Amino acid sequence: MIREGHRFDLGATMLIMPAIYKDIFNSLGIPLFEKNEINPLKNLYNIYFDNNDVLTFTTDKEKMRLQHERIESGSYAKSQKYVKDGYEIFQTGMNKLIGRNFDNIFQFANFRNIGMLVKLKTYISNWRYVKKFFRNTHLRMAYTFQNIYVGQSPFDSPAPENWEHACNISRGSVFGSLAHNLMQMGYFRPHNQHGRYKNLFFVGGSTHPGNGIPNVLLSAKLTAERILNK
């Protein structure tokens, strides 16, 4: 639909991390899931390789198993562990890093958080991390290309970025600007409150906590909490 020079997409909308949407909309008294038809995707996407192989990411576990075993024996079980570990990293990151405000550097950079950052695999690139699970280059590519969603390279972005793939597989099927490397996370990411003009606040993909629509919604929630707590 085109109206007043603006184009509106009336097609289906894909939600990743639906629990975040539900939590935020419920806090506003908006029953997002109750009044809208939301259906889980069975097939998320197809990946085409240079040797004409095709890998379909699907919630059909048997189909995923057959595809993985055809490419690399034993890889399906490893993919399950990759997704499980990735979702645990996501949950830890949400609770300790993404879903909270930081008022000073010591809330982020402290001895207690060192263990968390190690657990989140911030010291290793996503590409190096995925090598622990797969020998086949195509499978490594399939489980790291999601970094491109947010303009990153899997060879440089830290391993916590595998949360995105884990959520695609386990919680439904991000885009943004500023990257998610260690020096652009938590307190080191642009703050949602101006350092000098205390009544100036920011919301968006390039401020805390990060990019992608779910994180932007979290950004709005955290900024609102900061304003209300003034």
QUIQUIJO-V760293 format. One record per run of one state. SS is the DSSP state (2 for helix, 1 for strand, 0 for the rest). FROM is the first residue (numbers start at 1). TO is the last residue. Records with the same first field share a line. If there is no record, write none. Layout:
BEGIN
SS=FROM-TO, FROM-TO
END
This chain:
BEGIN
0=1-1, 4-5, 8-17, 28-42, 49-53, 59-60, 72-74, 99-104, 109-110, 120-124, 131-136, 143-144, 151-157, 171-181, 185-185, 189-192, 194-200, 202-212, 229-230
1=2-3, 6-7, 43-48, 54-58, 125-125, 158-158, 193-193, 201-201
2=18-27, 61-71, 75-98, 105-108, 111-119, 126-130, 137-142, 145-150, 159-170, 182-184, 186-188, 213-228
END
